[in-house]
Amino acid sequence: MKYKLIKTDLFLNGRLTPEGTIIELSEKESSTLSMYLEELEEIQSDTNVRKINSEIASNSEKFTTKIKRGKNEN
């Protein structure tokens, strides 16, 4: 099943997964994380999922860069 990560970033499978990322989990895995997941309908194509995830990654990189610059300026 595919889910959208909501309310927080999570450390999944050795990687930090930002809020808004679309992930695929088994029913067992999703049951322990249900408060952070929004179930998605299966009609989304893989191309759309990849596009959304790349936009999220791009935005999170920009946000991280801004934080680093702010810390260096102080």
ChimeraX commands (.cxc) that place a marker at each C-alpha (Angstrom):
marker #1 position 0.00,0.00,0.00 radius 0.5
marker #1 position 1.15,3.55,-0.66 radius 0.5
marker #1 position 1.02,6.24,2.01 radius 0.5
marker #1 position 1.87,9.91,2.35 radius 0.5
marker #1 position 3.97,10.75,5.40 radius 0.5
marker #1 position 2.24,13.45,7.47 radius 0.5
marker #1 position 2.89,15.49,10.63 radius 0.5
marker #1 position 6.62,14.67,10.90 radius 0.5
marker #1 position 9.82,13.49,9.25 radius 0.5
marker #1 position 10.72,9.86,10.02 radius 0.5
marker #1 position 13.89,7.81,9.96 radius 0.5
marker #1 position 12.93,4.80,7.79 radius 0.5
marker #1 position 15.22,2.10,6.40 radius 0.5
marker #1 position 18.36,4.01,7.32 radius 0.5
marker #1 position 17.27,7.27,5.69 radius 0.5
marker #1 position 15.53,10.42,6.87 radius 0.5
marker #1 position 12.18,10.58,5.11 radius 0.5
marker #1 position 10.72,14.12,4.99 radius 0.5
marker #1 position 7.08,14.90,5.66 radius 0.5
marker #1 position 5.00,14.72,2.49 radius 0.5
marker #1 position 6.99,11.86,0.96 radius 0.5
marker #1 position 5.00,9.05,-0.61 radius 0.5
marker #1 position 6.18,5.66,0.64 radius 0.5
marker #1 position 5.14,2.07,0.16 radius 0.5
marker #1 position 4.72,-0.09,3.28 radius 0.5
marker #1 position 3.24,-3.44,4.17 radius 0.5
marker #1 position 0.09,-3.54,6.28 radius 0.5
marker #1 position 2.13,-4.66,9.30 radius 0.5
marker #1 position 4.65,-1.81,8.91 radius 0.5
marker #1 position 1.93,0.76,8.42 radius 0.5
marker #1 position 0.02,-0.30,11.53 radius 0.5
marker #1 position 2.84,0.86,13.81 radius 0.5
marker #1 position 3.12,4.22,12.00 radius 0.5
marker #1 position -0.57,4.84,11.34 radius 0.5
marker #1 position -0.64,8.20,13.15 radius 0.5
marker #1 position 1.93,9.54,10.65 radius 0.5
marker #1 position 0.43,8.09,7.47 radius 0.5
marker #1 position -2.31,9.05,5.06 radius 0.5
marker #1 position -3.41,6.18,2.84 radius 0.5
marker #1 position -3.35,6.99,-0.87 radius 0.5
marker #1 position -5.54,5.64,-3.59 radius 0.5
marker #1 position -3.80,3.35,-6.05 radius 0.5
marker #1 position -4.77,5.46,-9.08 radius 0.5
marker #1 position -1.61,7.59,-8.87 radius 0.5
marker #1 position 0.97,6.57,-11.43 radius 0.5
marker #1 position 4.56,5.82,-10.44 radius 0.5
marker #1 position 5.66,8.78,-12.57 radius 0.5
marker #1 position 3.54,11.16,-10.49 radius 0.5
marker #1 position 4.87,9.68,-7.24 radius 0.5
marker #1 position 8.49,10.10,-8.40 radius 0.5
marker #1 position 7.79,13.68,-9.50 radius 0.5
marker #1 position 6.20,14.60,-6.15 radius 0.5
marker #1 position 9.02,12.97,-4.17 radius 0.5
marker #1 position 11.69,14.78,-6.21 radius 0.5
marker #1 position 9.92,18.11,-5.60 radius 0.5
marker #1 position 9.82,17.41,-1.87 radius 0.5
marker #1 position 13.50,16.44,-1.83 radius 0.5
marker #1 position 14.39,19.60,-3.75 radius 0.5
marker #1 position 12.42,21.77,-1.33 radius 0.5
marker #1 position 13.92,20.08,1.74 radius 0.5
marker #1 position 17.46,20.63,0.37 radius 0.5
marker #1 position 16.71,24.35,-0.04 radius 0.5
marker #1 position 15.31,24.50,3.49 radius 0.5
marker #1 position 18.36,22.72,4.94 radius 0.5
marker #1 position 20.69,25.12,3.14 radius 0.5
marker #1 position 18.86,28.12,4.58 radius 0.5
marker #1 position 19.15,26.71,8.11 radius 0.5
marker #1 position 22.88,26.09,7.69 radius 0.5
marker #1 position 23.44,29.65,6.45 radius 0.5
marker #1 position 21.47,31.03,9.38 radius 0.5
marker #1 position 23.58,29.11,11.89 radius 0.5
marker #1 position 26.84,30.22,10.27 radius 0.5
marker #1 position 25.86,33.88,10.37 radius 0.5
marker #1 position 25.41,33.92,14.18 radius 0.5
marker link #1:1,2 radius 0.2
marker link #1:2,3 radius 0.2
marker link #1:3,4 radius 0.2
marker link #1:4,5 radius 0.2
marker link #1:5,6 radius 0.2
marker link #1:6,7 radius 0.2
marker link #1:7,8 radius 0.2
marker link #1:8,9 radius 0.2
marker link #1:9,10 radius 0.2
marker link #1:10,11 radius 0.2
marker link #1:11,12 radius 0.2
marker link #1:12,13 radius 0.2
marker link #1:13,14 radius 0.2
marker link #1:14,15 radius 0.2
marker link #1:15,16 radius 0.2
marker link #1:16,17 radius 0.2
marker link #1:17,18 radius 0.2
marker link #1:18,19 radius 0.2
marker link #1:19,20 radius 0.2
marker link #1:20,21 radius 0.2
marker link #1:21,22 radius 0.2
marker link #1:22,23 radius 0.2
marker link #1:23,24 radius 0.2
marker link #1:24,25 radius 0.2
marker link #1:25,26 radius 0.2
marker link #1:26,27 radius 0.2
marker link #1:27,28 radius 0.2
marker link #1:28,29 radius 0.2
marker link #1:29,30 radius 0.2
marker link #1:30,31 radius 0.2
marker link #1:31,32 radius 0.2
marker link #1:32,33 radius 0.2
marker link #1:33,34 radius 0.2
marker link #1:34,35 radius 0.2
marker link #1:35,36 radius 0.2
marker link #1:36,37 radius 0.2
marker link #1:37,38 radius 0.2
marker link #1:38,39 radius 0.2
marker link #1:39,40 radius 0.2
marker link #1:40,41 radius 0.2
marker link #1:41,42 radius 0.2
marker link #1:42,43 radius 0.2
marker link #1:43,44 radius 0.2
marker link #1:44,45 radius 0.2
marker link #1:45,46 radius 0.2
marker link #1:46,47 radius 0.2
marker link #1:47,48 radius 0.2
marker link #1:48,49 radius 0.2
marker link #1:49,50 radius 0.2
marker link #1:50,51 radius 0.2
marker link #1:51,52 radius 0.2
marker link #1:52,53 radius 0.2
marker link #1:53,54 radius 0.2
marker link #1:54,55 radius 0.2
marker link #1:55,56 radius 0.2
marker link #1:56,57 radius 0.2
marker link #1:57,58 radius 0.2
marker link #1:58,59 radius 0.2
marker link #1:59,60 radius 0.2
marker link #1:60,61 radius 0.2
marker link #1:61,62 radius 0.2
marker link #1:62,63 radius 0.2
marker link #1:63,64 radius 0.2
marker link #1:64,65 radius 0.2
marker link #1:65,66 radius 0.2
marker link #1:66,67 radius 0.2
marker link #1:67,68 radius 0.2
marker link #1:68,69 radius 0.2
marker link #1:69,70 radius 0.2
marker link #1:70,71 radius 0.2
marker link #1:71,72 radius 0.2
marker link #1:72,73 radius 0.2
marker link #1:73,74 radius 0.2
view
